[in-house]
Amino acid sequence: MGRNDKVCPHCGRFFSSVLCPRCGYTAHASKFIGGCPVCGYSGPVEEHGARNAPGAPDRVEPLPAWVFIVAGLLVLGALAALLSVL
């Protein structure tokens, strides 16, 4: 049985709802786009990466402060070199 199956391979019935494994809430799949509407469960981190909704862009970790400091020093150095040539 695949994740995207719409019909049970054993009995032929159509799947019509989703069951939250944490709280047991059952509803149509469209209610679970951002996770369970009752308890917020959105699957284990290992399964869904950063816990994004399906189709959502991957979350990007912010850059550490030292990256901005080094970039600023490089820009200042380039400006100083440019001004010394003029």
C-alpha positions as CSV (number, residue, x, y, z in Angstrom):
1,M,0.0,0.0,0.0
2,G,1.5,3.3,-1.1
3,R,1.3,6.7,0.7
4,N,-0.8,8.2,-2.1
5,D,-3.2,5.4,-2.7
6,K,-6.8,6.5,-2.9
7,V,-8.3,2.9,-2.7
8,C,-7.5,0.2,-0.2
9,P,-5.6,-2.6,-2.1
10,H,-7.3,-5.2,0.1
11,C,-11.0,-4.3,0.1
12,G,-11.3,-1.8,-2.7
13,R,-12.9,0.9,-0.6
14,F,-12.0,4.6,-1.1
15,F,-10.1,6.3,1.6
16,S,-12.1,9.3,2.7
17,S,-10.4,10.6,5.9
18,V,-7.2,10.9,7.9
19,L,-6.7,9.7,11.4
20,C,-4.2,11.7,13.6
21,P,-1.9,9.1,15.3
22,R,-1.4,11.4,18.3
23,C,-5.0,12.5,19.3
24,G,-7.2,10.2,17.2
25,Y,-9.0,13.1,15.4
26,T,-10.4,12.0,12.1
27,A,-11.3,14.3,9.2
28,H,-10.9,14.8,5.4
29,A,-7.3,15.1,4.3
30,S,-7.7,18.8,3.4
31,K,-8.1,19.6,7.1
32,F,-4.6,18.2,7.8
33,I,-2.6,20.3,5.4
34,G,-0.8,22.2,8.2
35,G,-0.9,19.3,10.6
36,C,-3.6,18.1,12.9
37,P,-6.1,20.9,13.5
38,V,-6.8,19.6,17.0
39,C,-3.3,18.9,18.5
40,G,-1.0,20.3,15.8
41,Y,0.8,17.0,15.1
42,S,2.5,17.0,11.8
43,G,4.6,13.9,11.8
44,P,8.0,13.0,13.1
45,V,10.9,15.3,12.2
46,E,12.7,12.5,10.5
47,E,9.8,11.8,8.2
48,H,9.0,15.3,7.1
49,G,12.3,17.0,7.6
50,A,11.6,20.5,9.1
51,R,7.9,19.7,9.6
52,N,6.7,21.6,6.6
53,A,3.3,21.1,5.1
54,P,3.4,19.1,1.8
55,G,4.4,21.4,-1.0
56,A,5.7,24.1,1.3
57,P,9.3,25.4,0.6
58,D,12.0,24.0,2.8
59,R,12.8,26.1,5.8
60,V,16.2,27.8,5.7
61,E,18.3,28.2,8.8
62,P,19.4,31.8,9.4
63,L,23.1,32.6,8.8
64,P,25.3,33.0,11.9
65,A,26.4,36.5,12.8
66,W,30.0,35.9,11.9
67,V,29.1,35.5,8.2
68,F,27.7,39.1,8.2
69,I,30.8,40.4,10.1
70,V,33.2,38.8,7.6
71,A,31.2,40.0,4.7
72,G,31.1,43.6,6.1
73,L,34.9,43.5,6.7
74,L,35.5,42.3,3.1
75,V,33.3,45.1,1.7
76,L,35.1,47.7,3.9
77,G,38.5,46.4,2.7
78,A,37.4,46.6,-0.9
79,L,36.2,50.1,-0.4
80,A,39.5,51.1,1.3
81,A,41.5,49.6,-1.6
82,L,39.3,51.4,-4.1
83,L,39.7,54.7,-2.4
84,S,43.5,54.3,-2.1
85,V,43.7,53.8,-5.8
86,L,41.8,57.0,-6.5
